[in-house]
Amino acid sequence: IEGLIWSPRGSDSKNAEDDWTLEEGPHSDFDGPTCGSTACVALVRNNQLVVANAGDSRCVISRAGQAYNLSRDHKPELVAERERILKAGGFIRMGRINGSLNLARAIGDMEFKQNKFLPPEKQIVTSNPDINVVELCNEDDFLVLACDGIC
């Protein structure tokens, strides 16, 4: 696994510490962990499929050869996301939260979760997922979980 995790601020020296978790936010004065990720998780229990999604990763099921979305992108332009962002003190510029992040829900991205007077679900960016429960049937072919961050 050594060498698989890379940071532009890390060092090639084996003895040097990699400070990627403490990088400064590119669009704020926040000095702390700035990395984040979307999450799309699927759990099969008996004949039920439970999908939880936060961000812009996707879950699609093929049923009888037809594709069906089981998740949706949490973009800042969506009415509910926009309202939360603005109420929490953020702004949207060119489809990006505070001119930076192009999704409204994520794990991490702590620079957008600093309002001590708001609970996690009301922060500028929240990690609360949408949850979708689907009854599985014999016509279900396969499930795809995907993101756009694969290099």
N, C-alpha and C positions, 0 to 999 in steps of 0.2 A: 504494500500500500504506500510505502514511502515514495514521495515524488508525485503522487496523484493529486494532492492538494497544492495549489499554487496561488500565490498572492503577489500582485505587482509590487507590494511594499516589503515582501519577504526577502530573505537573503539566500545566496547559494551556499553560505557557510553552514556546516552541520551544527555548529555550536551556537549560532545566532538564533534568537527568538523571532518568530514570525508574528508581527503585531497586527495582522489583518483584522482581528476582531475589535481593535481600538482605533481604526482609521477614522478621521474626521469626516462628517457628512459633507458631501460635495455642494449641497445647496442650503446649508444651515450652519449655525455655530455649535451644533451638537458634537460633543467629543465623547464618543462611546461606540459600541458595536453598530455598524450601519448595514451589514449584510442582511439579506432576507430571502425568502423563497415563497413560492406558491405551494399549495398542497392539494392533491386530489387523491383520495383514499377510497378503496372499494372493499367491502366486507360481504362475504356470502354466508348467510346463516339459514340453514334449511332451504326453503324455496324463495328466500328474500335476498335481494341485493340492496345493500345500504351504501350510498355514495355521499361522501362529505367533500366539499370543495371550497377552498379559499384562494382567490386569485384568478389567474387566467389559464390554468391547466384544464385539461378536458377529459371527460369520460363519455364514451360513445358505445352504445350496445348495437350489435347487429341482430335484428330479429326478423327472421324469414327473409334474409337478404337485404333488408332495409336498415339504414343507419338512423339511430335516434340519439339525440343529445340528452345526457343525464346530468349535465352541469352547464353552467353559464359563466361567461367571463364577468368578473367584478371590475368593471371599468368606472372611472370617476364620473363619466357622463350619465350613468344610470341615475334616475331620480333619487332613489333611497340612498345611494352611495354619496351623491352630490350633497344632499341635505345634511348627512352626518358629517362630511368633510367640512362644510361651511360652518355648521354649528360648533364644531370642535376648534375652529380658528384657522383652518387651512384655506387654501385657495386652489383653483384649477386654472392652469394656463396651458394652452395648446394640448389639451387632453391629458395633462400630467399634474399630479398633486404637488403643490408648491413648486411647480415648474420642473419636477424631477421624476417622480415615480408614476408609471403609466398603469397601475392597477390599484384598486381601493381596498383589497384585503390581502394580507400576507402574514406569514410567520416571520418574526424578526422585524427588520426595518424600524428599529427602536427610535430613530430620530423623529418619527411621526406619531409616537406614543408617549409623549412627555407631559401631557396635561394631568397633573396630580389630582385635579378636581373631577375628573371623568373616569367612569369605569372602563375596562378594556373594550367593551363593545361599542362605546361612543367616542373612541379616539379617532383622530384623523384617518388612520389606517387601523383596521381591526383584523384579528385572526379568526373571528367567529365564522365558521363555515356555513354554507347552505347545505342542508341534508335532504336527500331524495331517497325514498324507499320504493323499490320496484319488485313486483312479484315475478319471479322467473318462470319460464314455461319451456316446453319442448322445442319451440321455434327459435329460441335464442341460440345464435351461432357462436359469438365470441364478444369479448369486451376489450376496448382499447382505453388505456390511461396514457395521456400524452401531455408534453409541455413543449414550449418552443426553445427551451434552453439546452437542448442536446447539441453538443459540438461534434 
